[in-house]
Amino acid sequence: MPKRHLKNWSAGFWQPLSLGVLLLGAGIVLLPLGIVFFTSFDKAGTAPGSLLPSAPTLVNYTEAWRRGKFPLAFANSSLVAIAVTAFQVFTSALAGYALARLKFRGRQAILLIVLATLVIPFQLLVIPIFLVLKWGHLINTYWALILPTAANGFGIFLLRQYFQTIPVELEEAAALDGANRLQILWRVMLPLSRPALVTLFLFTFIGEWNDLFKPLVFTTRPELRTVQLALAEFQEQFTSSWQLLMAAVVIATVPVVLLFLAGQRQFIRGIAATGIKN
């Protein structure tokens, strides 16, 4: 068999096989999510016996929304997630630009320290962070949920890598027009770094939305409950009502899913463009 025909035969054989394996993997991953979604529409009080609901209803969602007191939890989670995201974008942009463009002594050492923070679990730092927050009288406040993650080594490294992909000539042209460093960062670098900024926004917002540890440790006031804390309390109250529990899970998950779908194109571009560069 000629090499050209052998190559075409090999491509025609492996492509459907690869597609089949990917579809099988996607089905395995999505099956639990499908069970959660369809169970949430089933009639409350019935034992889940099949994937598709026998009597679809939206009553589970209204009941879960009311009993779980999600409106206040959504407001708290949105406030905390937006504030943390804004702080991380700000601090990551400044630190990332300095590490990418400024020439100063100890720059590589600082970069290594930033990368080293990525391997330290947040749980190891909870006691000193708690003591600092207590010293500042910030326990049981929104600041206790915002300040501990206001800066992040991942965001600094992500933007540093993306800034290095932008040609230096653009900055030199802006400098010739009289722009200073902050103006170059604000008017040149950040507009060109939209994919990386969207990536950092999605990572940070989704991480803060799904965070249960900080609200559980740093707050005790009911008015500061976040979505994940409300969901955990809801699970304790309705452990036998699968339909209500699945509806609550969907309610807590839908916002971040929609957010990711809205920014997935920029997310993929940001991840693809931030390769390892010295």
C-alpha positions, 0 to 999 in steps of 0.5 A: 500500500502506498505511503500516501494511502496508508497515511489517509487510512490511518487518519480516517481510522484514528480521527473517529476513534479519538472523537469517540473516546472524547465523547465517551469521556465527556459523557462520563463527566456530564452524567452526574451533572445531568442527574443533578439537573433533571432530578431538580425538576422531579416532584418533591417527595418521590424517590429518584428512579430514572434520569428523566423526571416523571412529573417536571415542575419548577416548584423545587426551585421556588421552594429552595430559593425561599427556604435557603434564603439565597437572595442575601447569600447571592448579594454577599457572594457577588459583593465579595467575588467582585471586590476580590476580583477587582483587587486581584486584577489591580495588584496583579497588573501592577506587579506583573508589569513590574516583573515583566518590564522593569529592570531592577535588582532581585527581580528573579528572586521576587518572581521565584517567591511569587511562584513559591506562594502557589504551592502553599495551601491557604489552609496553612495560613489560616491561623496567622491570617485569623490573628491579623484580622482579629488584631485589625477588628475585621472578623465578622466583616466583609473585609475578612472575606476580601483582604486575605485573597486580595493579591494572588501569585497566580494572577501576577504570574499570568499577567507577567507572562502575557505582558512579555508577549506584547512587543516592546516597540509599542511601549517605546512608541508611547514613551516617545509620545510622552507617556509615563509608566502608569499611562503605558500600563493603562492605555497600552498594556491593559487594553492589549491584555484583554484575554489574560484579564478575562482569564484572571477575572473568571478564575478569581470570580469563580474561585471566590463564588465557590469558596466555603472555607473563608466564610466558615472560618472568618464569619459567624454572623448570618447576614454575612452568609455566602452562597456556598455557606447557605448551600451547606446549611441547606444540605444539613436541613434537607438531606432526605429531600433530593429534589430540593437539594438538587434545585439548590445546587443548580441555583448556586451553580448557574451564575458561574456557568453562565459567566464562564460561557460568556467569557470562554473565548477570551479565556481560551485565548488568554491561556493559549497566549501565556506560555512559559517565557523567560 
